[in-house]
Amino acid sequence: MNLHHLKVFYAVSKGGSFTQAAQDLSISQPAVTIHIRALERYYGVRLFDRGSRRATLTDVGQTLFEYAQRIFALAEEAEHALENARELRAGRLRILGSLTVGAYYLPPVINLFKEKFPDIQISLSVDNSQRVVERIAGLRDDVGFLSGPVRDERLLVRPFLEDELVLLVPPGHAWAGRRTVSLHELEDQPVILREPGSATRALLEDRLRQEGIRPRVSMELGSNEAIKRAVEVGMGVSVLSGAIVRREAEAGLLRMLRIREKGLRRQFEIIIHRERERSRLIGAFLDVAAEAARTL
């Protein structure tokens, strides 16, 4: 159906006359007549009874008018939705972070974004770094945060902030009074690791291989919180981000030791799919993330 014909028909139906429709649409009355006749001829129906000064809808015309009302109401609704999206007054963002970033760094970022854009809906999920890459590359989430490096041609990568891994021991451990430790000393300790696919584990294992160290792995856990609790009750030692154990260390529940070997600092990165590079909403979120990172 020719939507311009339908628009003229709708104007005649609402205004009750060809003359009024011409005024409303800023076109001539003969032009209105041409549009209506074209619509009637194409479908072989009569839309108006023209026996009086008013344009009275036929039964078929009334049916079309009801459809036209819904069509133009939806068009107006769509226009408002696009205007809201342009002004960032509406929209939804799906944020995905690795366990460390998602649980400890992203909440203040999202809080700052909501202060600036309160009408945007945000969902935050956490998974290991491998799954973050897979989901962003598969366009299942909008923005990903994880430990780099990330090498995937489908993705755009930008730096977020730096993080350092530290050794955790329980308060009663023989090393609890120390400030530093060597990775070589881990060979005699029960070590609790994150699950395969974790960037924290990958970085630690890579550094251990470089040093020729084979740690005595006592268990693998898929949660930073579970690891902290296991260390706290004396089930072993572990290596995690310093940021995520700061609170427990300040409360005396755990002890943090800096690791003397270099190479255990890492860059957290933000990734988006190349197809979403021009999204104004994603761009606004990335700007807020950069602003928040300066204070984290």
C-alpha positions as CSV (number, residue, x, y, z in Angstrom):
1,M,0.0,0.0,0.0
2,N,1.2,3.5,-0.9
3,L,1.6,5.1,2.5
4,H,1.3,8.6,1.1
5,H,-2.2,7.7,-0.3
6,L,-3.0,6.3,3.2
7,K,-1.9,9.5,4.9
8,V,-4.2,11.6,2.7
9,F,-7.1,9.2,3.3
10,Y,-6.5,9.4,7.1
11,A,-6.5,13.2,6.9
12,V,-9.8,13.2,5.0
13,S,-11.3,10.8,7.5
14,K,-10.2,12.8,10.5
15,G,-11.1,16.2,9.1
16,G,-14.4,15.1,7.5
17,S,-13.8,16.8,4.2
18,F,-11.5,17.0,1.3
19,T,-11.1,20.7,1.8
20,Q,-10.1,20.3,5.5
21,A,-7.6,17.6,4.6
22,A,-6.0,19.8,1.9
23,Q,-5.5,22.5,4.5
24,D,-4.1,20.1,7.1
25,L,-1.6,18.6,4.6
26,S,-0.8,21.9,2.8
27,I,-1.7,20.6,-0.6
28,S,-4.5,21.4,-3.1
29,Q,-7.9,19.9,-2.9
30,P,-7.6,18.4,-6.4
31,A,-4.4,16.7,-5.2
32,V,-6.4,15.2,-2.3
33,T,-9.0,13.9,-4.7
34,I,-6.3,12.3,-6.9
35,H,-4.8,10.4,-3.9
36,I,-8.2,9.1,-2.8
37,R,-9.3,8.0,-6.3
38,A,-6.0,6.3,-6.8
39,L,-6.5,4.3,-3.6
40,E,-10.1,3.4,-4.6
41,R,-9.2,2.4,-8.1
42,Y,-6.2,0.2,-7.0
43,Y,-8.3,-1.8,-4.6
44,G,-11.6,-1.6,-6.5
45,V,-13.5,-0.2,-3.5
46,R,-15.3,3.0,-2.5
47,L,-14.0,4.6,0.7
48,F,-16.3,7.7,1.0
49,D,-19.9,8.5,0.2
50,R,-19.7,11.9,-1.5
51,G,-23.5,12.7,-1.5
52,S,-23.1,15.5,1.1
53,R,-20.7,18.3,1.9
54,R,-18.9,16.0,4.4
55,A,-16.8,13.0,3.3
56,T,-18.6,10.1,5.0
57,L,-16.8,6.8,5.4
58,T,-18.3,3.7,3.8
59,D,-18.1,0.4,5.7
60,V,-14.9,-0.4,3.9
61,G,-13.6,3.1,4.5
62,Q,-14.3,2.7,8.3
63,T,-12.3,-0.5,8.4
64,L,-9.4,1.1,6.6
65,F,-9.6,4.1,9.0
66,E,-9.3,1.9,12.0
67,Y,-6.2,0.3,10.5
68,A,-4.8,3.7,9.6
69,Q,-5.3,4.9,13.2
70,R,-3.2,2.0,14.5
71,I,-0.5,2.5,11.8
72,F,0.0,6.2,12.4
73,A,-0.1,5.7,16.1
74,L,2.6,3.2,15.9
75,A,4.6,5.4,13.5
76,E,4.4,8.2,16.1
77,E,5.4,5.9,18.9
78,A,8.4,4.7,16.8
79,E,9.4,8.3,16.2
80,H,9.3,9.0,19.9
81,A,11.3,5.9,20.6
82,L,14.0,7.0,18.1
83,E,14.1,10.5,19.5
84,N,14.5,9.1,23.1
85,A,17.3,6.8,21.9
86,R,19.0,9.7,20.2
87,E,18.9,11.8,23.4
88,L,19.8,8.7,25.5
89,R,16.4,9.0,27.3
90,A,15.7,5.3,26.7
91,G,17.6,2.1,25.8
92,R,19.2,-0.9,27.3
93,L,22.8,-2.0,27.8
94,R,24.0,-5.5,28.5
95,I,27.3,-5.4,30.3
96,L,29.4,-8.5,30.9
97,G,32.5,-8.6,33.1
98,S,35.0,-11.2,34.1
99,L,34.5,-12.3,37.7
100,T,37.1,-9.9,39.1
101,V,36.1,-6.8,37.1
102,G,32.4,-7.5,37.2
103,A,32.1,-8.0,40.9
104,Y,34.5,-5.3,42.1
105,Y,35.1,-2.6,39.5
106,L,31.9,-2.4,37.5
107,P,29.3,-1.5,40.2
108,P,30.8,2.0,40.7
109,V,31.0,2.5,36.9
110,I,27.4,1.6,36.5
111,N,26.4,3.7,39.5
112,L,28.0,6.8,37.9
113,F,26.4,6.0,34.5
114,K,22.9,5.7,36.1
115,E,23.5,9.1,37.8
116,K,24.1,10.7,34.3
117,F,21.5,8.6,32.3
118,P,18.8,7.4,34.8
119,D,16.4,6.2,32.1
120,I,18.8,3.6,30.6
121,Q,18.3,0.0,31.7
122,I,21.4,-1.9,32.5
123,S,22.0,-5.6,33.1
124,L,25.3,-6.8,34.5
125,S,26.4,-10.4,34.2
126,V,29.7,-12.0,35.2
127,D,31.6,-14.9,33.7
128,N,35.2,-15.9,33.1
129,S,37.3,-14.0,30.5
130,Q,37.0,-16.7,27.9
131,R,33.2,-16.5,28.0
132,V,33.3,-12.7,28.0
133,V,35.1,-12.7,24.6
134,E,32.8,-15.4,23.2
135,R,29.6,-13.5,24.1
136,I,30.8,-10.1,22.9
137,A,32.1,-11.6,19.7
138,G,28.7,-13.3,19.3
139,L,26.8,-10.1,19.8
140,R,25.0,-11.5,22.8
141,D,26.1,-8.7,25.1
142,D,27.1,-5.1,24.3
143,V,30.2,-4.3,26.4
144,G,32.7,-6.6,28.0
145,F,35.3,-6.0,30.7
146,L,38.1,-8.5,31.2
147,S,41.8,-9.0,31.7
148,G,43.8,-8.7,28.4
149,P,45.3,-9.1,26.1
150,V,42.4,-9.8,23.7
151,R,43.1,-10.8,20.1
152,D,40.0,-11.1,18.1
153,E,39.5,-9.3,14.8
154,R,35.8,-8.9,15.4
155,L,36.4,-6.9,18.6
156,L,37.6,-3.3,19.4
157,V,39.7,-3.1,22.5
158,R,40.4,-0.2,24.8
159,P,42.3,0.0,28.1
160,F,40.3,0.2,31.3
161,L,42.7,0.1,34.3
162,E,45.6,-1.8,35.8
163,D,45.5,-4.5,38.4
164,E,48.1,-6.5,40.4
165,L,47.9,-10.1,41.7
166,V,48.9,-10.7,45.3
167,L,49.3,-13.8,47.4
168,L,46.6,-14.5,50.0
169,V,47.3,-16.4,53.2
170,P,45.1,-16.9,56.4
171,P,45.9,-14.8,59.5
172,G,47.5,-17.8,61.3
173,H,49.8,-18.7,58.4
174,A,53.6,-18.8,59.0
175,W,53.9,-16.0,56.4
176,A,51.2,-13.8,57.8
177,G,53.7,-11.3,59.2
178,R,55.6,-10.9,56.0
179,R,55.2,-8.3,53.3
180,T,56.5,-10.1,50.3
181,V,56.9,-13.7,49.0
182,S,58.6,-15.4,46.0
183,L,56.7,-17.6,43.6
184,H,59.3,-20.3,44.2
185,E,58.0,-20.7,47.8
186,L,54.6,-21.8,46.5
187,E,56.1,-25.3,45.6
188,D,55.7,-26.3,49.3
189,Q,52.2,-24.8,49.8
190,P,48.7,-26.1,48.9
191,V,47.6,-23.7,46.2
192,I,43.9,-22.9,45.4
193,L,43.4,-21.9,41.8
194,R,40.6,-20.4,39.8
195,E,38.9,-22.6,37.1
196,P,40.3,-23.1,33.6
197,G,39.3,-20.1,31.4
198,S,40.0,-17.6,34.1
199,A,42.4,-14.9,33.1
200,T,43.7,-14.7,36.7
201,R,44.7,-18.4,36.5
202,A,46.2,-18.0,33.0
203,L,48.4,-15.1,34.0
204,L,49.6,-17.0,37.1
205,E,50.3,-20.3,35.3
206,D,52.2,-18.5,32.6
207,R,54.4,-16.8,35.1
208,L,55.0,-20.0,37.0
209,R,56.0,-21.8,33.8
210,Q,58.5,-19.0,33.1
211,E,60.1,-19.6,36.5
212,G,60.0,-23.4,36.1
213,I,57.7,-23.7,39.2
214,R,55.2,-26.6,39.7
215,P,52.8,-25.6,42.4
216,R,51.0,-28.1,44.6
217,V,47.4,-27.4,43.5
218,S,45.0,-28.5,46.2
219,M,41.7,-27.4,44.6
220,E,40.1,-25.4,41.8
221,L,37.2,-23.0,42.5
222,G,35.1,-21.0,40.1
223,S,34.5,-18.1,42.4
224,N,36.7,-15.4,43.9
225,E,34.5,-15.4,47.0
226,A,34.8,-19.2,47.4
227,I,38.6,-18.9,47.2
228,K,38.8,-16.1,49.8
229,R,36.7,-18.2,52.2
230,A,38.8,-21.3,51.6
231,V,42.0,-19.4,52.3
232,E,40.4,-17.8,55.3
233,V,39.6,-21.2,56.9
234,G,43.1,-22.5,56.2
235,M,42.6,-24.8,53.2
236,G,45.5,-23.3,51.3
237,V,47.0,-20.1,49.8
238,S,45.9,-18.4,46.6
239,V,46.8,-15.7,44.1
240,L,44.1,-13.1,43.3
241,S,43.6,-9.5,42.4
242,G,44.7,-7.2,45.2
243,A,41.6,-5.1,44.7
244,I,39.2,-7.9,45.6
245,V,40.8,-8.8,48.9
246,R,41.5,-5.4,50.2
247,R,38.4,-5.3,52.4
248,E,39.1,-8.7,54.0
249,A,42.8,-7.7,54.6
250,E,41.7,-4.5,56.3
251,A,39.3,-6.5,58.5
252,G,42.1,-8.9,59.5
253,L,40.4,-11.9,57.8
254,L,43.2,-12.4,55.3
255,R,46.8,-11.3,54.8
256,M,48.0,-10.0,51.4
257,L,51.7,-10.5,50.4
258,R,53.2,-8.8,47.4
259,I,54.9,-11.2,45.0
260,R,58.5,-10.3,44.3
261,E,58.6,-11.6,40.7
262,K,57.6,-9.1,38.1
263,G,55.0,-9.9,35.4
264,L,51.9,-10.2,37.7
265,R,50.4,-6.8,36.8
266,R,47.7,-6.9,34.2
267,Q,45.6,-4.5,32.1
268,F,41.9,-4.8,32.3
269,E,40.3,-4.0,29.0
270,I,37.0,-3.0,27.5
271,I,35.8,-4.8,24.4
272,I,32.9,-4.1,22.0
273,H,32.0,-5.7,18.7
274,R,33.1,-3.7,15.7
275,E,29.5,-3.6,14.4
276,R,28.5,-1.6,17.5
277,E,31.3,1.0,17.3
278,R,28.9,3.8,16.2
279,S,26.3,3.2,19.0
280,R,25.8,6.5,20.9
281,L,24.6,4.6,23.9
282,I,27.7,2.4,24.0
283,G,29.9,5.4,23.4
284,A,28.4,7.2,26.3
285,F,29.0,4.2,28.6
286,L,32.6,4.0,27.5
287,D,33.2,7.6,28.3
288,V,31.7,7.1,31.8
289,A,33.9,4.0,32.3
290,A,37.0,6.0,31.4
291,E,35.9,8.7,33.9
292,A,35.2,6.2,36.7
293,A,38.5,4.4,36.1
294,R,40.5,7.5,37.2
295,T,39.1,7.2,40.7
296,L,39.0,3.4,41.2
